[in-house]
Amino acid sequence: MFSLLVLISLFTFAKAAVPRATDCVGTISSLSDVSAAVQCTTVNINSFTVPARQTFRLDLLQGTTVNVLGEILFGNTSWKGPLFQVTGQDIEFKGNGHSFDGGGGYYWDGLGGKGSTKPCPMMRIDMSGTFSDVHVINCPERCFAINNPAPLVINGAVVDNSQGDYPNDKSNGRPAGHNTDGFDVSGNDVVIRNSAVLNQDDCLAINKGKNILFQNNYCHGGHGVSIGSISSNTVVENVSILDNKVVNSVTAFRIKTDKTATNSRVSNVTYSDNTATNCSSYGVLIDQSYPATEGTPGNGVIISDISFNQGATELSVVQDAQMAAVNCGKDSCTGTWDWSSLKTSGGKIGKIQNTPTIIGYTTNPY
């Protein structure tokens, strides 16, 4: 009996000691390695070049840790993309400061989505968990598209499309980069912090979603921090824009809704402790006439509780720019908006149309 018990115990111990298949480490040095590597819950990515017209796609097991250990390049050809896509639940994605280079110079023509076909987005993020220290350079068009299935924290990401600020032989004197949004968000429970975007369009564009925090980020060039454009049957709710720095952008903070949109709302948006300098068109713009700017507004999107009422948001615009402008449809901007912590300087008073009660804001308070 003793011997039988010993054998049973040894068998049980041996069975427990055998690692699960998913406890392995998968290594990716080419696309041909991906299918085997994603069967493991640790995935290491070495430097390699993704062939043109192929997506580097990671469909990861729940709880996987990804370590980027080298630079990723993408072959160039005219196609729709995306160049990279990651899906999975509770993923820990560690970029370790390495870069994904989209080869934007090959595509840029100064026209963005209205020009030649470009891979768009460059990086599709359909995962939950954490996504940290990834550098993305030279996006052909939009950079990150975020549609997470559960809470996601992006930390320490860099989007650098600064080379697109200059004309090339295809852009007819215009900046070659165009429509190069940094972060396009269409998910709930998203945190983006400690990141930097240098580009030629929105630093952040929230298309839909609830419980979104954008904190301690740096935006240079482009169109600043945006909500929208908001189309029909869309909700944006509980957004916090905190401790960010916006430099040399067209607009610092903007909410834009489609003129023809219906059955949508934007509510409970708070701006606090932000700074913006050298805005060329607007400091704050809330506009319901998109795609026109300050045109005839629609009234199918209800905007409520837009606040600058905690730590001071200080912004300056160039001499001929508008410090703050609000262009709402009739009865579509509602409630009382507390702007007592918004401080603006440098430009002129913007047009105010069909606004709710805005309290605490005065122009040129410095």
N, C-alpha and C positions, 0 to 999 in steps of 0.2 A: 504494500500500500504506500509505504514511504517513497519507494522508487517511482511509482506512478504519479504521486503528488509532485515530486521533483521534476519529472518530465513535463507535466502540465505547466508548472511554474516557469520552467525554462522556455517552453513553447510560447507562453503568454508574453514573457519578457522579450523574446526574439521578435515576436510579431509587433510589439509596441515600438521596438527600436528601429524597425525598418522605416525609412523616411517615406512619406507620401510622394507620389510622382510629382505633385505640384510644388514640393519643397526644393526642387532643383533650381539651378541658376542657368538661365538661357542667355546666350550671347548673340547679338545681331551685328554682323559686319557686311551684310548685303540683304536685299529683299528676300533672297532665297532662304535666309535663316529665320524669317519672322514666324512662320507657321509652327515650327518646333519651339522656338523661344517663348512664345506666349502660352505654352502649356505649363510654364513655371511661374512661381510667384516672386521671383527676382529676375529682372531682365536688364542686362547691361548692353548699352548701345555704343559701339565703336564708330570711329570716323568712316564714312563712306559716301558715295554719290548715288542718289536715287535716280534710276533711269528716267528719261523724259517720258511724259504721258503715263506715268504710273504714280499711284498714291502710296505713300509710306503709311500703312494702316496697322494700328495696334488695337486688337480686340482682346482686352486683358481680363484675366481671372480676378474675381473679387479679392481685394487686399494685396494686390501686386505692388511691389516697389520697383520703379524704373530708375536706372542710373545712366545718364548720358555721359559718356567718357571721351567724346571727340566731336569734331565739327561735322555737320550734315549739309551736303550740297544737293541741289536738285538740277537734273538735266533740263535744258530749256527747249520748249516748243510751244506753239500756240494751242492751248486746250483749256478746258473749263476747270480742271482740278477737282478737289483740293490737293495740295501737295502733301499734307500730313493730316492724319485723323487719329484720335485716341478715344476709345470708349472703355468703360468699366466703372465699377463701384468701389469706393474706398481705396482709391489709388494714391500712392505716394510717388509723384513724378519729380525727380531731382535733375534739373538741368546742369547743375554744377558750373554755371557760367559759360557753357559751350553754346555755339550758335547754330541756328538753322538759316541757311542763306538761300533765299528764293530767287536770286539772279534777276532782280528787278530791272536792271539796266537793259536786259535783252528785250523786255516787254514795254517799258515806259514810252509813251508817245504823247504825254500831256493831256490825254483824253480819258484816262481811266476806263470805266465801264462802257463808255460810248465809243471807244476806239477799238483796237484789235482785241481778239479774244485772249483773256489772261486767266491763269489759275486763280480762282476766287471762291472761298477764302484761301489763304495760304495754310492756315492752321485751324482745323476744326476740333474744338475741345468739347467732347460729349461724355465727360467723366465726372465723377464726384471724388472728393478727397482733397489733396493738396498738389499744386503745380507750382514749382518754385525754381527761380534762378535760371530761367530759359531766356536766351537772347535770340531774337528774330531780326534778321536784317534783309533789306532789299525785297520787301513784299511786292509782288507784281501788281496787286490791287489791295483789297481788304486783308488785314493781317490775321487777327484772331476772331473767330466766330464761336461764341460760347452758348451751348444749349445743354446744360448739365442736368442729370436725372435726379440729383440730390445735392446737399450742400457742397460747395466748392470754394476753396481759398487759393487765389493766385497771389504769389508773393515774390518780389524781386525780379519780375520779368522786365525785359528791355525790348522795345521795338525801335529800331534805328533805320529809318528810311531817309536820312538826311541827304544822301546822294541824289535823291529825287527832287531836291530843292532847285537844282540847276537844269537849264535846258540841255537837250541833246539833239542829235541830227534828225530826230523824228517828231520833235515837239513844237516846231515853228516858233521858237523863242520863249515858249511857256515853260514853267517848271515841269520837268519830265514826269515826276510822280503825280498821281491824281487818284482820288477815291481810295486813299491808303489808310482807311480807318484803323486805329490801334486795336481797341477792344469793342466788338459788337456783342452786346449781351441780349439773350432771349431766354433767360432762365431765372428760376427763383433761388434765393439763398446763396448769393454770390458775393464774395469779398475779393476786392482787388486792392492790394496795398504795396507800398514801397517799390513802385515800378516807375518806368520812364518810357515816354513815347515821343519820338521826333518824327514828324510826318507831315502830310499835306491835306489831311481831312480830320474828322473827329478824333480826338484822343480817346474818348469814351462815347459810345452811342448805345443808349438803352432802348431797345426796340419793344420789349415787353418784359414783364417780370415783377416779382415782389421780393422785398427784403434784400436790398442791394446796397453794399457799402463800398465806396470808392475813397480810399484814405491814404494820405501821405504819398501822393504820386506827383510826378513832374511831367508837364505837357509843354512841348516846344513846337512852335509853328502850327500849322493846321487850323482847325476850327474850334478847338477848345472842348469843353465837357458838355455833352448833349444828351437830352432825352428826346427820342424820335429820330426820324419822323414817325409819328403815331398814325397808323392806318385804322381801318374799321375793326370792331370787335376785339379791341386790345386793351389790356390793363397794365399800368405801371403804378406801383404802390409801395410805400415805405422805402424811400431812397435817401441815403445819407451821403453827402459830398463834403468830406472833412479834410482839412489840413493839406490841401493840394496847392501846387504852384503852377500857374499857367503863364507862359512867356511868349510874346511875339505871335499871338494867335489872332485870327480874324475876330472871333468872339470868345469871351471867357466862359460864360455859362448860358446855355440855350435850351429852351423847350420848344419844339416845333411839331405841329400837328397838321396832317393833311387837310386841305380845305374841304375835300369831299368825304372825309371819314365820318362814320356814324357808330353809335353804341360803344364808345370807348371812354376811358377816363385816365387821368393822371392825378394822383393824390398823395399827400403827405411826403413832400420832398423838402429836405432840410439841407441848407448850405451853412457851413461853420468853419471859421479859422482858415479860409482860403486866401491866397493872394494872386493877383493877375496884373501883369504890366504890359504896356505897349500894345493893347488891343487895337486893331486897325479899323474895325467897323462898329462893334458893340461891346459893352461890358456885360450886361445882362439883356437877353432878348427872349421874350415869350411871344410866339407868333403862331397864329392859327390859319395862315394862308399858304402853307407849303404846297407846291414847290416855289411859289412866289415868296418874296421877302417883303413884309409889310404891305401886302396886297389886300384884297377884299377877303376877310376871314370867314371860315365856316363856323358852325356852332354844334357840330356833332360829337365833339370831345369835351367832356367836363373836366376842367382843371381846378383843383382845390388844394388849400393848405400848402402853399409854396412859401417857405420861411427862410429868412436870413435873421435869425433871432437869438443865436447863441454867441459863440466866439465871433469876433469881427471878421467879415470878409471884406478885404480892401482891394480895390481894383482901379487901375488907371487906363485911360484910352488916349489915343492920339487926338490932336486938336479938333479935327473935323468929325470924329466918331461920336456915336451916341453912348452915353454912360449907361442908360437903362431905357428900354422900350418895351411896351406891352401892347399887343395887337390881338385882342380877343374877339370872338364872335359874340353876338348878343346873348346874354344870360348864360354863357358857357364857362366863364371864369367866376367862381363862386366863393363865398365866405369872406373872412377877414385874413389878410396876409400880413404877417408881422415882419417887416424889413428893417427893424431898428438897429441891426448890427451890420447893415450894408453901407459901406463907405466908398464913394466913387469920386473920381476927379479927372481933369484933363480935357474933357470934351464938352458936348452940348447936351441939353435935356432932350430925351427921346420922346417920340410920340406915345401917348397913353390913350388907349381906346377900349371902351367897354370893360374896364378893369373892375375887380371887386374893390373893397376897401383895403387900401395899402396903408399901414400905419408905421410910423417911426422912421421913414426914409426921407432924407433931404439931400439934394444934390450939393456937390462941392463942400462936404462937411469938414475938410481938413483945415 
